[in-house]
């Protein structure tokens, strides 16, 4: 398995998802044993979703290292949700994985998820 395989799988998922109407890839790279992918998406309801993830391969499996997925309204003024694993809420269960909901200060524990899992989650919410 190659890092580029994961990027290709992500690009296929984005291109075939029923909830994504526009894709703008900001950056994609692989270097040694790490990869990075960042894109800006327009969803079917015209909301904005920015995804950024760094990843590696461990024992033949893709592993997410760092991520930030931000879902906002069409004007990019109002937060819907932002998932990330920045280590700034150590008292939450499942630290460092958390989600900001509607407000920056409204933070809840979350699961680690990759881009593919995130798109599936949002598909369930929008379809």
N, C-alpha and C positions, 0 to 999 in steps of 0.2 A: 504494500500500500504506500502510496505517495501523498504528500501534503496537497499537491495539485488535484488529486482525486477528490478530496473533500471540497475544495473550492469549486470544482466542476459540478459536484453534486448539489452544492448550495445554489449555484447559478441556474441549474435545471429546475430546482424547487421554486426559485423565485419566478422563473419564466413560465412555469406551468400552474402556479397557484391561482385559484379563482379570485383571490382577494387583492391581487397586486395588478395595478394598471400601468404603472410606470416604474422603471428601474434605472437608477443612475449609480454606477459603480464608481466609488471615490478612490479606492485603493485595494489592490490585492497583491500579496507577495509571499514568497516562500524563501527562507534563508536557513540553510543547514537543517536543523530539526524543528523549526518553528514556522508557522504560517500566520497570515493576518488577512482579514477581509472586512471591508467597510463599504456600505452602500446606503443610498437614500431612496426610499420607496414612496410611491403614492398608492394608497389603498382604494378599494372600490367606493368607499364612502368619502373619498377625497382627503382623508386623514393622512398625516405624514408619519413615516416610520424610518428612523435611522438605526442601522444595525452595525455594530463593530465587535469583532471577536478575534482573539489570538488563540492559537491552538497548536497542538503537537500530536505525535503518534507515540503511544506507549503500548508495547506488546501487541502491535497490529491494530490497535483501536485509536480512533481520533478522540482527543481529550481537550476540552475547552480550558484554557488557562485564565483568560481575562475576557470580560464582555461588558458591553453597554448597549442596551436596546431601548430606544426612546420613542414612544408613541405619543403623538401630539395631534391637535386638531389641524384643520386645513390651513389656517393662518399661522401655525406654529407658535401660537400664543398661549394655549392652554394644554397643560400636561394631561394625558390620559393615564399612562403608566410608564415607568422607567425601571427596567431590571438592570442590576449591575452587581458586581462582586468586589467593589471597592471596600476596603476594610475599615469602615467608619461607624458601624453599629455592632460592636462586639457583644452586646447583651441579647441580641436577637437569636432565637433558635436557628440553626442551620447557617450561622455566621460563616462566611461573609456574604452569603447570597440573600438579597433582599429586593423589594420592589417599592417604588414610590408611587402612590395612587392619588391622582388628582392634584394633590399638593406636595411640595417637596418635603414638608414636615410629616406627612402621613406615610409612614414607612412600616412595612410588614415583612416578616420572614418569607423567603421564597426558595425555590429549588434551583439548583444549577441547571441551566439548559443551554443547548447550542442553538444556532440559527434555525436549523431544520425543525427542532422542537418548538421554538418560539412561533414560527410561521404556522405550524399546526395548531398551537394554542389560540392564536389570533383568528385563524380560520374558523375555529369552533365558536368564537365569540361573534364573528361578523356574518356567518352563514346560518 
